C-alpha cells in the first residue's frame, strides 16, 4: 500500500466519510473502491472512443443495434 496526501473539499470528505460509515468500511477502503470505479468508467469510455476512431460511427451504431432490448436479470436489478 502507498500512503498519499490529498486536498479535498470539506463537503466531499464529509460525504465520503458518511457513505463509508453507512457501508461499514473504512474511509481508505471507500476511497479505493470509488477511485477504482471511476478509473474503470474512464477506461470504458476510452475503449469506446478508440473503437469509434478505428471503425467509425456507423460501425458503432451497427454494434449497438445488436444489444438486446430486454429487462435485466433479477440479480442485476436495482
Jmol script that loads the backbone (N, CA, C; Angstrom):
load data "model"
ATOM      1  N   UNK A   1       0.832  -1.189   0.000  1.00  0.00           N
ATOM      2  CA  UNK A   1       0.000   0.000   0.000  1.00  0.00           C
ATOM      3  C   UNK A   1       0.870   1.244   0.000  1.00  0.00           C
ATOM      4  N   UNK A   2       0.333   2.274  -0.592  1.00  0.00           N
ATOM      5  CA  UNK A   2       1.010   3.562  -0.632  1.00  0.00           C
ATOM      6  C   UNK A   2       0.151   4.587   0.087  1.00  0.00           C
ATOM      7  N   UNK A   3       0.761   5.413   0.861  1.00  0.00           N
ATOM      8  CA  UNK A   3       0.059   6.487   1.550  1.00  0.00           C
ATOM      9  C   UNK A   3       0.175   7.749   0.716  1.00  0.00           C
ATOM     10  N   UNK A   4      -0.953   8.437   0.539  1.00  0.00           N
ATOM     11  CA  UNK A   4      -0.942   9.698  -0.206  1.00  0.00           C
ATOM     12  C   UNK A   4      -1.563  10.793   0.655  1.00  0.00           C
ATOM     13  N   UNK A   5      -1.279  12.007   0.290  1.00  0.00           N
ATOM     14  CA  UNK A   5      -1.919  13.167   0.891  1.00  0.00           C
ATOM     15  C   UNK A   5      -2.702  13.845  -0.216  1.00  0.00           C
ATOM     16  N   UNK A   6      -3.963  14.126   0.052  1.00  0.00           N
ATOM     17  CA  UNK A   6      -4.805  14.749  -0.974  1.00  0.00           C
ATOM     18  C   UNK A   6      -5.583  15.897  -0.356  1.00  0.00           C
ATOM     19  N   UNK A   7      -5.790  16.931  -1.129  1.00  0.00           N
ATOM     20  CA  UNK A   7      -6.619  18.059  -0.718  1.00  0.00           C
ATOM     21  C   UNK A   7      -8.014  17.855  -1.297  1.00  0.00           C
ATOM     22  N   UNK A   8      -9.002  17.771  -0.401  1.00  0.00           N
ATOM     23  CA  UNK A   8     -10.390  17.577  -0.814  1.00  0.00           C
ATOM     24  C   UNK A   8     -11.249  18.683  -0.239  1.00  0.00           C
ATOM     25  N   UNK A   9     -12.285  19.061  -0.961  1.00  0.00           N
ATOM     26  CA  UNK A   9     -13.240  19.984  -0.355  1.00  0.00           C
ATOM     27  C   UNK A   9     -13.851  19.317   0.890  1.00  0.00           C
ATOM     28  N   UNK A  10     -14.061  20.094   1.918  1.00  0.00           N
ATOM     29  CA  UNK A  10     -14.589  19.556   3.177  1.00  0.00           C
ATOM     30  C   UNK A  10     -15.917  18.825   2.961  1.00  0.00           C
ATOM     31  N   UNK A  11     -16.769  19.368   2.099  1.00  0.00           N
ATOM     32  CA  UNK A  11     -18.078  18.746   1.852  1.00  0.00           C
ATOM     33  C   UNK A  11     -17.924  17.360   1.217  1.00  0.00           C
ATOM     34  N   UNK A  12     -16.957  17.210   0.332  1.00  0.00           N
ATOM     35  CA  UNK A  12     -16.719  15.913  -0.301  1.00  0.00           C
ATOM     36  C   UNK A  12     -16.192  14.902   0.715  1.00  0.00           C
ATOM     37  N   UNK A  13     -15.310  15.336   1.570  1.00  0.00           N
ATOM     38  CA  UNK A  13     -14.783  14.455   2.612  1.00  0.00           C
ATOM     39  C   UNK A  13     -15.892  14.008   3.559  1.00  0.00           C
ATOM     40  N   UNK A  14     -16.765  14.935   3.944  1.00  0.00           N
ATOM     41  CA  UNK A  14     -17.885  14.564   4.826  1.00  0.00           C
ATOM     42  C   UNK A  14     -18.776  13.516   4.166  1.00  0.00           C
ATOM     43  N   UNK A  15     -19.084  13.713   2.892  1.00  0.00           N
ATOM     44  CA  UNK A  15     -19.931  12.747   2.173  1.00  0.00           C
ATOM     45  C   UNK A  15     -19.254  11.390   2.089  1.00  0.00           C
ATOM     46  N   UNK A  16     -17.961  11.382   1.783  1.00  0.00           N
ATOM     47  CA  UNK A  16     -17.231  10.120   1.677  1.00  0.00           C
ATOM     48  C   UNK A  16     -17.208   9.395   3.018  1.00  0.00           C
ATOM     49  N   UNK A  17     -16.960  10.132   4.094  1.00  0.00           N
ATOM     50  CA  UNK A  17     -16.960   9.515   5.428  1.00  0.00           C
ATOM     51  C   UNK A  17     -18.330   8.947   5.762  1.00  0.00           C
ATOM     52  N   UNK A  18     -19.371   9.671   5.415  1.00  0.00           N
ATOM     53  CA  UNK A  18     -20.731   9.232   5.702  1.00  0.00           C
ATOM     54  C   UNK A  18     -21.066   7.939   4.960  1.00  0.00           C
ATOM     55  N   UNK A  19     -20.741   7.888   3.684  1.00  0.00           N
ATOM     56  CA  UNK A  19     -21.014   6.680   2.892  1.00  0.00           C
ATOM     57  C   UNK A  19     -20.195   5.510   3.417  1.00  0.00           C
ATOM     58  N   UNK A  20     -18.940   5.733   3.701  1.00  0.00           N
ATOM     59  CA  UNK A  20     -18.086   4.662   4.221  1.00  0.00           C
ATOM     60  C   UNK A  20     -18.671   4.093   5.512  1.00  0.00           C
ATOM     61  N   UNK A  21     -19.101   4.980   6.392  1.00  0.00           N
ATOM     62  CA  UNK A  21     -19.675   4.533   7.665  1.00  0.00           C
ATOM     63  C   UNK A  21     -20.950   3.719   7.431  1.00  0.00           C
ATOM     64  N   UNK A  22     -21.824   4.221   6.555  1.00  0.00           N
ATOM     65  CA  UNK A  22     -23.076   3.517   6.260  1.00  0.00           C
ATOM     66  C   UNK A  22     -22.819   2.149   5.643  1.00  0.00           C
ATOM     67  N   UNK A  23     -21.765   2.034   4.873  1.00  0.00           N
ATOM     68  CA  UNK A  23     -21.435   0.769   4.207  1.00  0.00           C
ATOM     69  C   UNK A  23     -20.572  -0.140   5.078  1.00  0.00           C
ATOM     70  N   UNK A  24     -20.189   0.342   6.256  1.00  0.00           N
ATOM     71  CA  UNK A  24     -19.414  -0.478   7.177  1.00  0.00           C
ATOM     72  C   UNK A  24     -17.980  -0.713   6.735  1.00  0.00           C
ATOM     73  N   UNK A  25     -17.383   0.323   6.163  1.00  0.00           N
ATOM     74  CA  UNK A  25     -15.991   0.201   5.725  1.00  0.00           C
ATOM     75  C   UNK A  25     -15.208   1.417   6.166  1.00  0.00           C
ATOM     76  N   UNK A  26     -13.906   1.314   6.074  1.00  0.00           N
ATOM     77  CA  UNK A  26     -13.064   2.451   6.421  1.00  0.00           C
ATOM     78  C   UNK A  26     -13.094   3.465   5.284  1.00  0.00           C
ATOM     79  N   UNK A  27     -12.710   4.675   5.597  1.00  0.00           N
ATOM     80  CA  UNK A  27     -12.614   5.706   4.566  1.00  0.00           C
ATOM     81  C   UNK A  27     -11.603   5.286   3.504  1.00  0.00           C
ATOM     82  N   UNK A  28     -10.498   4.693   3.917  1.00  0.00           N
ATOM     83  CA  UNK A  28      -9.493   4.219   2.955  1.00  0.00           C
ATOM     84  C   UNK A  28     -10.100   3.212   1.982  1.00  0.00           C
ATOM     85  N   UNK A  29     -10.871   2.267   2.499  1.00  0.00           N
ATOM     86  CA  UNK A  29     -11.496   1.258   1.633  1.00  0.00           C
ATOM     87  C   UNK A  29     -12.470   1.918   0.669  1.00  0.00           C
ATOM     88  N   UNK A  30     -13.292   2.825   1.194  1.00  0.00           N
ATOM     89  CA  UNK A  30     -14.256   3.504   0.339  1.00  0.00           C
ATOM     90  C   UNK A  30     -13.574   4.287  -0.777  1.00  0.00           C
ATOM     91  N   UNK A  31     -12.538   5.044  -0.420  1.00  0.00           N
ATOM     92  CA  UNK A  31     -11.845   5.842  -1.434  1.00  0.00           C
ATOM     93  C   UNK A  31     -11.188   4.965  -2.490  1.00  0.00           C
ATOM     94  N   UNK A  32     -10.628   3.832  -2.097  1.00  0.00           N
ATOM     95  CA  UNK A  32     -10.015   2.914  -3.069  1.00  0.00           C
ATOM     96  C   UNK A  32     -11.073   2.367  -4.019  1.00  0.00           C
ATOM     97  N   UNK A  33     -12.242   1.985  -3.475  1.00  0.00           N
ATOM     98  CA  UNK A  33     -13.322   1.469  -4.314  1.00  0.00           C
ATOM     99  C   UNK A  33     -13.843   2.554  -5.254  1.00  0.00           C
ATOM    100  N   UNK A  34     -14.041   3.755  -4.719  1.00  0.00           N
ATOM    101  CA  UNK A  34     -14.553   4.860  -5.531  1.00  0.00           C
ATOM    102  C   UNK A  34     -13.582   5.206  -6.662  1.00  0.00           C
ATOM    103  N   UNK A  35     -12.304   5.272  -6.353  1.00  0.00           N
ATOM    104  CA  UNK A  35     -11.303   5.581  -7.374  1.00  0.00           C
ATOM    105  C   UNK A  35     -11.241   4.479  -8.422  1.00  0.00           C
ATOM    106  N   UNK A  36     -11.290   3.243  -7.972  1.00  0.00           N
ATOM    107  CA  UNK A  36     -11.268   2.114  -8.903  1.00  0.00           C
ATOM    108  C   UNK A  36     -12.463   2.158  -9.853  1.00  0.00           C
ATOM    109  N   UNK A  37     -13.633   2.460  -9.300  1.00  0.00           N
ATOM    110  CA  UNK A  37     -14.831   2.552 -10.134  1.00  0.00           C
ATOM    111  C   UNK A  37     -14.733   3.662 -11.162  1.00  0.00           C
ATOM    112  N   UNK A  38     -14.227   4.801 -10.752  1.00  0.00           N
ATOM    113  CA  UNK A  38     -14.096   5.931 -11.675  1.00  0.00           C
ATOM    114  C   UNK A  38     -13.087   5.624 -12.778  1.00  0.00           C
ATOM    115  N   UNK A  39     -11.975   5.004 -12.400  1.00  0.00           N
ATOM    116  CA  UNK A  39     -10.971   4.647 -13.409  1.00  0.00           C
ATOM    117  C   UNK A  39     -11.533   3.634 -14.404  1.00  0.00           C
ATOM    118  N   UNK A  40     -12.328   2.689 -13.923  1.00  0.00           N
ATOM    119  CA  UNK A  40     -12.957   1.713 -14.819  1.00  0.00           C
ATOM    120  C   UNK A  40     -13.899   2.400 -15.797  1.00  0.00           C
ATOM    121  N   UNK A  41     -14.647   3.376 -15.308  1.00  0.00           N
ATOM    122  CA  UNK A  41     -15.553   4.128 -16.185  1.00  0.00           C
ATOM    123  C   UNK A  41     -14.772   4.858 -17.271  1.00  0.00           C
ATOM    124  N   UNK A  42     -13.702   5.523 -16.879  1.00  0.00           N
ATOM    125  CA  UNK A  42     -12.880   6.228 -17.863  1.00  0.00           C
ATOM    126  C   UNK A  42     -12.267   5.253 -18.866  1.00  0.00           C
ATOM    127  N   UNK A  43     -11.829   4.088 -18.396  1.00  0.00           N
ATOM    128  CA  UNK A  43     -11.276   3.083 -19.305  1.00  0.00           C
ATOM    129  C   UNK A  43     -12.323   2.641 -20.322  1.00  0.00           C
ATOM    130  N   UNK A  44     -13.553   2.439 -19.871  1.00  0.00           N
ATOM    131  CA  UNK A  44     -14.623   2.009 -20.774  1.00  0.00           C
ATOM    132  C   UNK A  44     -14.906   3.078 -21.822  1.00  0.00           C
ATOM    133  N   UNK A  45     -14.949   4.327 -21.388  1.00  0.00           N
ATOM    134  CA  UNK A  45     -15.192   5.431 -22.326  1.00  0.00           C
ATOM    135  C   UNK A  45     -14.072   5.492 -23.367  1.00  0.00           C
ATOM    136  N   UNK A  46     -12.836   5.399 -22.909  1.00  0.00           N
ATOM    137  CA  UNK A  46     -11.696   5.448 -23.837  1.00  0.00           C
ATOM    138  C   UNK A  46     -11.741   4.279 -24.819  1.00  0.00           C
ATOM    139  N   UNK A  47     -12.144   3.132 -24.351  1.00  0.00           N
ATOM    140  CA  UNK A  47     -12.229   1.952 -25.212  1.00  0.00           C
ATOM    141  C   UNK A  47     -13.260   2.172 -26.321  1.00  0.00           C
ATOM    142  N   UNK A  48     -14.412   2.721 -25.958  1.00  0.00           N
ATOM    143  CA  UNK A  48     -15.447   3.004 -26.962  1.00  0.00           C
ATOM    144  C   UNK A  48     -14.953   4.068 -27.927  1.00  0.00           C
ATOM    145  N   UNK A  49     -14.322   5.115 -27.412  1.00  0.00           N
ATOM    146  CA  UNK A  49     -13.795   6.171 -28.285  1.00  0.00           C
ATOM    147  C   UNK A  49     -12.750   5.616 -29.249  1.00  0.00           C
ATOM    148  N   UNK A  50     -11.849   4.782 -28.750  1.00  0.00           N
ATOM    149  CA  UNK A  50     -10.828   4.182 -29.612  1.00  0.00           C
ATOM    150  C   UNK A  50     -11.460   3.320 -30.692  1.00  0.00           C
ATOM    151  N   UNK A  51     -12.469   2.547 -30.300  1.00  0.00           N
ATOM    152  CA  UNK A  51     -13.159   1.699 -31.281  1.00  0.00           C
ATOM    153  C   UNK A  51     -13.816   2.559 -32.359  1.00  0.00           C
ATOM    154  N   UNK A  52     -14.448   3.665 -31.933  1.00  0.00           N
ATOM    155  CA  UNK A  52     -15.110   4.542 -32.898  1.00  0.00           C
ATOM    156  C   UNK A  52     -14.099   5.178 -33.846  1.00  0.00           C
ATOM    157  N   UNK A  53     -12.930   5.522 -33.334  1.00  0.00           N
ATOM    158  CA  UNK A  53     -11.902   6.121 -34.189  1.00  0.00           C
ATOM    159  C   UNK A  53     -11.438   5.122 -35.243  1.00  0.00           C
ATOM    160  N   UNK A  54     -11.320   3.858 -34.831  1.00  0.00           N
ATOM    161  CA  UNK A  54     -10.844   2.834 -35.768  1.00  0.00           C
ATOM    162  C   UNK A  54     -11.932   2.399 -36.751  1.00  0.00           C
ATOM    163  N   UNK A  55     -13.148   2.246 -36.248  1.00  0.00           N
ATOM    164  CA  UNK A  55     -14.220   1.661 -37.062  1.00  0.00           C
ATOM    165  C   UNK A  55     -15.251   2.663 -37.555  1.00  0.00           C
ATOM    166  N   UNK A  56     -15.337   3.821 -36.912  1.00  0.00           N
ATOM    167  CA  UNK A  56     -16.294   4.843 -37.319  1.00  0.00           C
ATOM    168  C   UNK A  56     -17.638   4.703 -36.617  1.00  0.00           C
ATOM    169  N   UNK A  57     -18.414   5.794 -36.710  1.00  0.00           N
ATOM    170  CA  UNK A  57     -19.716   5.844 -36.051  1.00  0.00           C
ATOM    171  C   UNK A  57     -20.686   4.813 -36.607  1.00  0.00           C
ATOM    172  N   UNK A  58     -20.677   4.619 -37.900  1.00  0.00           N
ATOM    173  CA  UNK A  58     -21.634   3.673 -38.499  1.00  0.00           C
ATOM    174  C   UNK A  58     -21.431   2.275 -37.938  1.00  0.00           C
ATOM    175  N   UNK A  59     -20.196   1.848 -37.812  1.00  0.00           N
ATOM    176  CA  UNK A  59     -19.925   0.522 -37.252  1.00  0.00           C
ATOM    177  C   UNK A  59     -20.342   0.464 -35.787  1.00  0.00           C
ATOM    178  N   UNK A  60     -20.139   1.558 -35.061  1.00  0.00           N
ATOM    179  CA  UNK A  60     -20.536   1.600 -33.661  1.00  0.00           C
ATOM    180  C   UNK A  60     -22.048   1.487 -33.547  1.00  0.00           C
ATOM    181  N   UNK A  61     -22.783   2.221 -34.370  1.00  0.00           N
ATOM    182  CA  UNK A  61     -24.246   2.137 -34.355  1.00  0.00           C
ATOM    183  C   UNK A  61     -24.704   0.716 -34.687  1.00  0.00           C
ATOM    184  N   UNK A  62     -24.044   0.111 -35.647  1.00  0.00           N
ATOM    185  CA  UNK A  62     -24.366  -1.259 -36.035  1.00  0.00           C
ATOM    186  C   UNK A  62     -24.195  -2.213 -34.848  1.00  0.00           C
ATOM    187  N   UNK A  63     -23.093  -2.059 -34.122  1.00  0.00           N
ATOM    188  CA  UNK A  63     -22.859  -2.911 -32.953  1.00  0.00           C
ATOM    189  C   UNK A  63     -23.901  -2.673 -31.867  1.00  0.00           C
ATOM    190  N   UNK A  64     -24.260  -1.407 -31.636  1.00  0.00           N
ATOM    191  CA  UNK A  64     -25.228  -1.094 -30.599  1.00  0.00           C
ATOM    192  C   UNK A  64     -26.615  -1.643 -30.917  1.00  0.00           C
ATOM    193  N   UNK A  65     -26.968  -1.740 -32.192  1.00  0.00           N
ATOM    194  CA  UNK A  65     -28.276  -2.292 -32.547  1.00  0.00           C
ATOM    195  C   UNK A  65     -28.355  -3.787 -32.236  1.00  0.00           C
ATOM    196  N   UNK A  66     -27.215  -4.437 -32.050  1.00  0.00           N
ATOM    197  CA  UNK A  66     -27.203  -5.862 -31.723  1.00  0.00           C
ATOM    198  C   UNK A  66     -27.443  -6.129 -30.242  1.00  0.00           C
ATOM    199  N   UNK A  67     -27.377  -5.088 -29.427  1.00  0.00           N
ATOM    200  CA  UNK A  67     -27.613  -5.263 -27.990  1.00  0.00           C
ATOM    201  C   UNK A  67     -29.084  -5.579 -27.784  1.00  0.00           C
ATOM    202  N   UNK A  68     -29.383  -6.624 -27.030  1.00  0.00           N
ATOM    203  CA  UNK A  68     -30.790  -6.991 -26.830  1.00  0.00           C
ATOM    204  C   UNK A  68     -31.551  -5.947 -26.022  1.00  0.00           C
ATOM    205  N   UNK A  69     -32.799  -5.737 -26.365  1.00  0.00           N
ATOM    206  CA  UNK A  69     -33.656  -4.791 -25.661  1.00  0.00           C
ATOM    207  C   UNK A  69     -34.541  -5.604 -24.718  1.00  0.00           C
ATOM    208  N   UNK A  70     -33.939  -6.037 -23.606  1.00  0.00           N
ATOM    209  CA  UNK A  70     -34.646  -6.887 -22.657  1.00  0.00           C
ATOM    210  C   UNK A  70     -34.457  -6.347 -21.241  1.00  0.00           C
ATOM    211  N   UNK A  71     -35.344  -6.760 -20.366  1.00  0.00           N
ATOM    212  CA  UNK A  71     -35.213  -6.403 -18.956  1.00  0.00           C
ATOM    213  C   UNK A  71     -34.005  -7.127 -18.372  1.00  0.00           C
ATOM    214  N   UNK A  72     -33.320  -6.509 -17.400  1.00  0.00           N
ATOM    215  CA  UNK A  72     -32.161  -7.162 -16.784  1.00  0.00           C
ATOM    216  C   UNK A  72     -32.598  -8.366 -15.943  1.00  0.00           C
ATOM    217  N   UNK A  73     -31.682  -9.309 -15.751  1.00  0.00           N
ATOM    218  CA  UNK A  73     -31.943 -10.427 -14.855  1.00  0.00           C
ATOM    219  C   UNK A  73     -32.235  -9.889 -13.465  1.00  0.00           C
ATOM    220  N   UNK A  74     -32.930 -10.691 -12.668  1.00  0.00           N
ATOM    221  CA  UNK A  74     -33.318 -10.262 -11.320  1.00  0.00           C
ATOM    222  C   UNK A  74     -32.126  -9.783 -10.489  1.00  0.00           C
ATOM    223  N   UNK A  75     -30.979 -10.502 -10.593  1.00  0.00           N
ATOM    224  CA  UNK A  75     -29.822 -10.131  -9.783  1.00  0.00           C
ATOM    225  C   UNK A  75     -29.156  -8.842 -10.242  1.00  0.00           C
ATOM    226  N   UNK A  76     -29.516  -8.335 -11.432  1.00  0.00           N
ATOM    227  CA  UNK A  76     -28.946  -7.090 -11.929  1.00  0.00           C
ATOM    228  C   UNK A  76     -29.873  -5.897 -11.736  1.00  0.00           C
ATOM    229  N   UNK A  77     -31.035  -6.118 -11.185  1.00  0.00           N
ATOM    230  CA  UNK A  77     -31.983  -5.014 -10.995  1.00  0.00           C
ATOM    231  C   UNK A  77     -31.609  -4.193  -9.763  1.00  0.00           C
ATOM    232  N   UNK A  78     -31.912  -2.920  -9.854  1.00  0.00           N
ATOM    233  CA  UNK A  78     -31.688  -2.026  -8.709  1.00  0.00           C
ATOM    234  C   UNK A  78     -32.859  -2.098  -7.762  1.00  0.00           C
TER     235      UNK A  78
END
end "model"
wireframe off; spacefill off
backbone 0.3
color backbone group
